[in-house]
Amino acid sequence: MLMKDKYIFENILTLTKSLITISVNGTIESSNPKIKSFFNDSLDELLKMQKDIFDKMEQEKFYNIANVKKTDIAKIETKICDDNN
């Protein structure tokens, strides 16, 4: 795929995340049971869609996930403990 494809996927993912935010707010704030159910059902579908988009981006090497080294985690844990004392 081309860089253009990466840009398109990034935009689709961003728009999907925006719709998820709207659905979360609608689910939480709606007092009408039918509307609350609509937003909740939409949220479920959008979360599945976000996962599919992310998986495709990762498959196409548009989204690379690096594993964190255990030593880096230990350093952060130590820093947090030190900051809290």
C-alpha positions as CSV (number, residue, x, y, z in Angstrom):
1,M,0.0,0.0,0.0
2,L,1.0,3.6,-0.5
3,M,1.5,6.4,1.9
4,K,-1.8,7.7,0.7
5,D,-3.4,4.5,2.1
6,K,-1.7,5.1,5.5
7,Y,-3.1,8.6,5.6
8,I,-6.6,7.3,4.7
9,F,-6.4,4.6,7.4
10,E,-5.2,7.1,10.0
11,N,-8.2,9.4,9.2
12,I,-10.7,6.5,9.4
13,L,-9.3,5.5,12.7
14,T,-9.4,9.0,14.1
15,L,-13.0,9.5,12.9
16,T,-14.0,6.1,14.4
17,K,-12.5,7.2,17.7
18,S,-14.5,10.4,17.6
19,L,-17.7,8.5,17.0
20,I,-16.8,6.2,20.0
21,T,-16.5,9.3,22.2
22,I,-19.9,10.5,21.1
23,S,-21.4,7.1,21.7
24,V,-19.8,6.8,25.2
25,N,-21.3,10.2,26.1
26,G,-24.7,9.3,24.6
27,T,-24.7,6.0,26.6
28,I,-23.8,7.7,29.8
29,E,-25.9,10.8,29.6
30,S,-29.1,9.7,27.8
31,S,-32.2,9.3,30.1
32,N,-34.3,7.8,27.3
33,P,-33.9,3.9,27.4
34,K,-34.3,3.5,23.7
35,I,-31.7,6.2,22.9
36,K,-29.4,4.9,25.6
37,S,-29.7,1.4,24.0
38,F,-29.0,2.8,20.5
39,F,-25.8,4.5,21.7
40,N,-24.7,1.4,23.6
41,D,-25.3,-0.8,20.6
42,S,-23.4,1.7,18.4
43,L,-20.6,1.8,20.8
44,D,-20.2,-2.0,20.7
45,E,-20.1,-1.9,16.9
46,L,-17.7,1.0,16.8
47,L,-15.3,-0.7,19.2
48,K,-15.2,-3.8,17.0
49,M,-14.7,-1.5,13.9
50,Q,-11.8,0.3,15.7
51,K,-10.1,-3.1,16.4
52,D,-10.5,-4.2,12.8
53,I,-9.0,-0.9,11.5
54,F,-6.2,-1.1,14.0
55,D,-5.5,-4.8,13.1
56,K,-5.4,-3.9,9.4
57,M,-3.1,-1.0,10.0
58,E,-0.7,-3.2,12.0
59,Q,-0.8,-5.9,9.3
60,E,0.1,-3.3,6.7
61,K,2.9,-2.0,9.0
62,F,1.2,1.4,9.4
63,Y,1.1,0.9,13.1
64,N,4.2,-0.6,14.7
65,I,4.1,-1.7,18.3
66,A,7.4,-1.9,20.1
67,N,7.7,-4.1,23.2
68,V,8.9,-2.3,26.3
69,K,12.0,-3.7,27.9
70,K,11.6,-5.1,31.5
71,T,14.5,-2.8,32.6
72,D,12.6,0.2,31.4
73,I,9.5,-0.8,33.3
74,A,11.6,-1.4,36.4
75,K,13.1,2.1,36.1
76,I,9.7,3.7,35.9
77,E,8.4,1.7,38.8
78,T,11.4,2.8,40.9
79,K,10.9,6.5,39.9
80,I,7.2,6.3,40.8
81,C,8.0,4.7,44.2
82,D,10.6,7.4,44.8
83,D,8.3,10.2,43.9
84,N,5.6,8.9,46.2
85,N,7.9,8.8,49.2
